[in-house]
Amino acid sequence: MDIWPAVHAERKALAADLRELSTEDWARPSLCDDWTVRDVLAHMTSAAKLTPPAFFGQMIGSGFSFDKVQEKGVAAQRGATPADTLANFESVLTSVKHPPGPNQTWLGETIVHSQDIRRALGIQHKYPTDAVVTVADFYKGSNLLIGSKRRISGLTLRATDADWSHGTGPEVSGPILSLVMAMTGRKAADDDLTGDGVATLRSRS
């Protein structure tokens, strides 16, 4: 599929969902460990402003610590207020800049982090099935940073709302979005899943 139109559409939909948040909502813990809703959005903005040369420059400046690069990016894009955080994000809605990595990475980042935010806030959103399937196909074979390939090793994943399955072994079944979130280590998504393999998947998150 054409990745960037999907990324741009999902960014725009997320921005629209966040325009009426309260101060308390912005401070809610997201599905990302140690990050609030506001932190996750700032991270998404930072990633959409980075080019590969800038990323490598920041890695060198941070002593080759990926975590420090992320922390600096969040701090730079949070702004003084939640309104600043949202304005910064809205400035990159149609950006095609990104750190090094396959384009599917940035579709995955957009969908997963959007859900990190929405699920924490109880906001419902229908993601395009083809986009989520594309992300699932990417993550099933990738150990880059989040180790999704290792996490699902020896398990059968089967979507109940899309024509998608992967692997062999004890089954984990559920909505395709929940499978993607579980593949990336979000324990909250395990509650949406059923099958003999769920306990194993949960233990690896």
C-alpha positions in Angstrom: 0.0 0.0 0.0 1.0 3.7 -0.3 2.4 4.4 3.1 2.5 8.1 3.4 -1.1 9.0 2.6 -2.1 6.6 5.3 0.4 8.1 7.8 -0.9 11.6 7.0 -4.5 10.6 7.3 -4.0 9.0 10.7 -2.0 11.9 12.0 -4.8 14.3 11.0 -7.4 12.0 12.6 -5.4 11.9 15.9 -4.9 15.7 16.0 -8.7 16.1 15.6 -9.3 13.7 18.5 -7.0 15.6 20.8 -8.2 19.2 20.3 -10.6 19.2 23.2 -8.6 17.4 25.8 -8.5 18.6 29.4 -5.2 19.3 31.2 -5.8 16.1 33.2 -6.2 14.1 29.9 -2.9 15.3 28.6 -1.2 14.1 31.8 -2.7 10.6 31.7 -0.3 7.7 31.5 -0.2 6.3 27.9 0.3 2.6 27.0 4.0 3.5 26.5 6.0 2.9 29.8 6.8 6.1 31.6 5.3 8.4 29.0 2.1 10.5 29.3 -0.3 11.1 26.5 1.5 14.4 25.9 4.9 12.8 25.9 3.8 10.3 23.2 2.5 13.1 20.9 5.8 15.0 21.4 7.7 11.9 20.4 5.6 11.5 17.3 6.4 15.1 16.4 10.1 14.6 17.0 10.2 11.5 14.7 8.4 13.4 11.9 11.1 16.1 12.0 14.2 13.9 11.9 16.1 13.0 8.8 18.7 10.1 8.8 21.7 12.6 9.0 20.1 14.5 11.8 19.3 11.2 13.6 22.9 10.0 13.4 24.1 13.4 14.6 21.9 13.2 17.6 23.0 9.6 18.3 26.6 10.8 18.3 25.7 13.8 20.6 23.9 11.5 23.0 26.7 9.0 23.4 25.0 6.5 21.0 22.0 6.2 23.5 18.8 5.7 21.6 16.8 6.4 24.8 18.6 9.7 25.2 17.8 10.7 21.7 14.1 9.9 22.3 14.1 11.8 25.6 15.6 14.9 24.0 13.1 14.8 21.2 10.2 14.6 23.6 11.6 17.5 25.7 12.1 19.6 22.5 8.6 19.1 21.2 6.5 19.2 24.4 6.5 23.0 24.5 5.4 25.0 27.5 1.7 23.9 27.4 -0.4 21.1 26.0 -1.6 23.5 23.3 2.0 24.0 22.2 2.5 20.2 22.1 -0.6 19.8 19.8 0.5 22.8 17.7 3.9 21.2 17.2 2.3 18.0 16.1 -0.1 19.8 13.7 2.9 21.3 12.0 4.2 17.9 10.9 0.9 16.3 9.8 2.0 15.9 6.2 5.8 15.5 6.8 7.6 12.7 5.1 10.8 13.2 7.1 11.8 10.3 9.3 14.8 8.6 11.0 16.5 5.7 9.1 14.3 2.6 8.6 11.7 1.1 6.2 8.6 3.2 5.5 6.5 0.6 7.1 8.2 1.5 10.4 6.5 5.0 10.3 3.1 3.6 9.5 3.5 1.3 12.5 4.8 4.2 14.7 1.8 6.3 13.7 -0.9 3.6 14.3 0.7 2.1 17.5 1.4 5.4 19.1 -2.0 6.8 18.2 -3.5 3.8 19.9 -1.2 4.3 22.9 -2.9 7.6 23.3 -6.4 6.8 22.4 -6.7 3.6 24.5 -5.4 5.5 27.5 -8.1 8.2 26.9 -10.9 5.8 26.0 -11.2 7.2 22.5 -12.5 4.8 19.8 -11.1 5.0 16.3 -11.5 2.8 13.2 -8.1 2.3 11.6 -8.1 1.2 8.0 -7.8 -2.6 7.9 -5.3 -2.6 5.1 -3.0 -0.3 7.0 -3.1 -2.4 10.2 -2.5 -5.6 8.2 0.5 -3.9 6.5 1.9 -3.1 9.9 1.2 -6.6 11.2 3.1 -8.1 8.2 6.0 -5.8 8.9 6.2 -6.4 12.7 5.9 -10.2 12.4 9.4 -10.3 10.8 11.1 -7.5 12.6 13.1 -7.5 15.8 14.2 -3.8 15.2 14.1 -2.0 18.6 10.8 -3.6 19.9 11.6 -7.3 19.3 8.2 -8.2 17.9 9.5 -11.2 15.9 11.0 -12.8 19.1 7.9 -12.0 21.1 5.6 -14.0 18.8 8.0 -16.8 18.1 6.4 -20.3 18.4 2.8 -18.9 18.4 0.0 -18.8 15.9 -1.6 -15.3 15.6 -5.0 -15.2 14.0 -7.1 -12.1 13.3 -10.8 -12.4 14.0 -11.7 -9.3 11.9 -9.3 -9.6 9.0 -7.9 -12.3 6.6 -4.6 -12.5 8.4 -2.7 -15.1 10.3 0.9 -16.0 11.0 3.1 -18.6 12.7 2.7 -22.1 14.2 2.1 -23.2 17.7 -0.4 -22.3 20.4 -3.0 -19.8 19.1 -3.6 -16.2 19.9 -6.7 -14.8 18.3 -8.4 -11.4 18.4 -8.8 -8.1 16.5 -5.9 -7.3 14.1 -5.2 -4.0 15.9 -5.0 -5.8 19.3 -2.6 -8.3 17.8 -0.4 -5.5 16.5 -0.4 -3.8 19.9 0.4 -7.1 21.6 3.2 -7.8 19.2 4.8 -4.5 20.2 4.6 -5.3 23.9 1.5 -3.5 25.0 0.1 -5.7 27.8 -3.3 -3.9 27.8 -4.0 -5.4 24.4 -3.6 -8.9 25.7 -7.0 -8.5 27.4 -8.6 -8.4 24.0 -7.1 -11.8 22.9 -8.0 -15.4 23.5 -6.3 -18.8 23.0 -3.7 -21.1 24.5 -0.9 -18.8 23.5 -2.0 -15.7 25.3 -0.2 -16.4 28.5 3.1 -17.0 26.7 2.6 -13.7 24.8 1.8 -11.8 27.9 4.9 -13.2 29.7 7.1 -11.8 26.9 5.8 -8.3 27.1 
